[in-house]
């Protein structure tokens, strides 16, 4: 009973055009940033290392290297602040979470690219 009510409330905040991407894909996340009264779009590009949650609470984590340091950011998939998610590269992975990339440096971070047919 209570789960049905929660699903009904969440249905109003779900996006219709959910982007299709998987773990290991390199993505460009276009985020709306509010600066004073102006709004602009900032791109955060990196590798999707995790997905979690379901419904309106679904999140994904993107990792990239900036000035030699690893930076990770979590994004809600159904957030109105996310304008779009573009997949730039698809990779072959055998894990659901790619946390092992945190310990790797340089060329060891690269993932094998998936061939598109």
Secondary structure in CASP SS format (residue, H / E / C, confidence):
PFRMAT SS
TARGET T0000
AUTHOR 0000-0000-0000
METHOD secondary structure of the structure
MODEL  1
X C 1.00
X H 1.00
X H 1.00
X H 1.00
X H 1.00
X H 1.00
X H 1.00
X H 1.00
X H 1.00
X H 1.00
X H 1.00
X C 1.00
X C 1.00
X C 1.00
X C 1.00
X C 1.00
X C 1.00
X C 1.00
X C 1.00
X C 1.00
X C 1.00
X C 1.00
X C 1.00
X C 1.00
X C 1.00
X E 1.00
X E 1.00
X E 1.00
X E 1.00
X E 1.00
X E 1.00
X E 1.00
X E 1.00
X E 1.00
X E 1.00
X C 1.00
X C 1.00
X E 1.00
X E 1.00
X E 1.00
X E 1.00
X E 1.00
X E 1.00
X E 1.00
X E 1.00
X E 1.00
X E 1.00
X E 1.00
X E 1.00
X E 1.00
X E 1.00
X E 1.00
X C 1.00
X C 1.00
X H 1.00
X H 1.00
X H 1.00
X C 1.00
X E 1.00
X E 1.00
X E 1.00
X E 1.00
X E 1.00
X E 1.00
X E 1.00
X E 1.00
X C 1.00
X C 1.00
X E 1.00
X E 1.00
X E 1.00
X E 1.00
X E 1.00
X E 1.00
X E 1.00
X E 1.00
X C 1.00
X C 1.00
X C 1.00
X C 1.00
X C 1.00
X E 1.00
X E 1.00
X E 1.00
X E 1.00
X E 1.00
X E 1.00
X E 1.00
X E 1.00
X C 1.00
X E 1.00
X C 1.00
X C 1.00
X C 1.00
X C 1.00
X C 1.00
X C 1.00
X C 1.00
X H 1.00
X H 1.00
X H 1.00
X H 1.00
X H 1.00
X C 1.00
X C 1.00
X H 1.00
X H 1.00
X H 1.00
X H 1.00
X C 1.00
X C 1.00
X C 1.00
X E 1.00
X C 1.00
X C 1.00
X C 1.00
X C 1.00
END
